[in-house]
Amino acid sequence: MASISVSLLSVMTAASIASAAYQPEEDDDASDVSEASADDLGDDEPEADGDAAADEAAPATEAPAAAPAKEATPAAAPAEPWYKRHRPTRNQIEIGVFGGILLPAKDHELYNPATPWQPYKRVAPDFGVRVGYYPLRVLGLEIEGGLAPTKVTTDNSRALLGTFRGYGLVQLPYRLAPFALFGIGLMGTTGLGKDVDPALHYGGGVKFYVNDLIALRLDARDNLTRQMGIAAGRTHNVEILLGVSIVLNRQKPKEDPDTDGDGFKDKVDACPTVPGVAPDGCPPPDPDTDGDGFKDKVDACPTEPGVAPDGCPIPDRDGDGIPDPDDQCPDDPETKNNYLDQDGCPDEIPKEVKKFTGVIEGIFFDTDKDTITPQSRPVLDRAKAVLDEYPEVKVEISGHTDTDGDRDHNIDLSRRRAEAVRRYLVDAGIDESRITTRGAGPDEPLGSNDTEAGKAKNRRIEFNLIQ
């Protein structure tokens, strides 16, 4: 046990040194700072762009051919290096399972002296569970238990070897993390009369953090237990283990804010509350407040994006949304009725067109079909004549049904009937680009579907003006 005490003292001293080397000054692990190289610190800092900082030429008092170019924005920061992604954090917890092989010692003392000594088979399957807590990114404390079913060599009787141990683990704080461990525990057997012996435990391996939740692990271990026939002797019980762990309580990375949203993080932004440009994140000496490419000193409307020659918006005197240069009636607002809405003038829908807007009476179909009946032709021919007379008119033809039958079928039927009307008009010479169709099925009733009269009212074709 003296050797156990000396070994424990050694690992505690090593852990203390590792802890001091990575002692954080604030909540974040100090190793974050010590690891950062000059290149790392530059990851989030945009490069200075002398051209972007230079004054741009202001527009001349005469109308320029085009607005000046806008200020350049900083390039996006490069992605974090792969070896720093998903790396361990302080106070994280790892819960895992493992499997592998155990090589019991040839000269073990895992037996009851009342039972004749026999060796165990040289290779035994080994599996178990472990739980670890990491107060620092480089230092963890783990406990684990394992079972290794095997047989006694001489009489081939079954035995179950078991391990239970606790240990300290020191690792590198990266995504691919080599580690070393040392601790104490127990090793026992259910065979050869049953026995449990103390064990020193040490080893090493490597972890790979697949993502923030999963880590893979490879271990090589040695369990030092009492040696048969030698006083105070120690013999080796080697293990090779593969494991997978779930990572819990992982700390979220500290946010690196960009308060003014200009692409420069606050830590490198000389004007963190005012949007700016390269090289320092401050506004240019000659600003363009509305971002229209005209510097404020020559922009007649510095807070409203505009166009040449003076940086003001294109005028729209009547406020109908159509700029005066395109508005045939710049002092009279357009009537928004889907009829000639692009000319900027007030108007009314012609009476002939109104007759073919809304529900169109006199269009009939065979029952549950999209076949137009002959008695519908006079109405459709009049509709064709109106469309010929007003070539600027565009329409949406929608089909509607009552609620009898399956809804999906009714929607499909209403769509096919609207298509049949469109096909009739196109075949009659109307440009197909002027007509769209829609199947509403029973979803837009005009009357009650509880009465026959209401159902008849709901079975209809509608024409609606569109742009």
Secondary structure as UniProt FT lines:
FT   HELIX           2..21
FT   HELIX           31..35
FT   HELIX           38..41
FT   TURN            42..44
FT   HELIX           50..53
FT   HELIX           82..84
FT   TURN            85..86
FT   TURN            90..91
FT   STRAND          92..103
FT   TURN            106..107
FT   TURN            113..114
FT   STRAND          124..136
FT   TURN            137..138
FT   STRAND          139..152
FT   TURN            153..155
FT   STRAND          158..171
FT   STRAND          176..189
FT   TURN            192..193
FT   STRAND          195..209
FT   STRAND          214..227
FT   TURN            228..229
FT   TURN            231..232
FT   STRAND          234..248
FT   TURN            259..260
FT   HELIX           266..268
FT   TURN            272..273
FT   TURN            278..281
FT   TURN            289..290
FT   HELIX           296..298
FT   TURN            302..303
FT   TURN            308..311
FT   TURN            317..318
FT   HELIX           324..326
FT   TURN            330..331
FT   TURN            341..342
FT   HELIX           351..355
FT   STRAND          358..359
FT   TURN            361..362
FT   TURN            367..368
FT   HELIX           374..376
FT   HELIX           377..389
FT   TURN            391..392
FT   STRAND          394..400
FT   HELIX           407..427
FT   TURN            428..429
FT   HELIX           432..434
FT   STRAND          435..441
FT   TURN            449..450
FT   HELIX           452..458
FT   STRAND          460..466
//
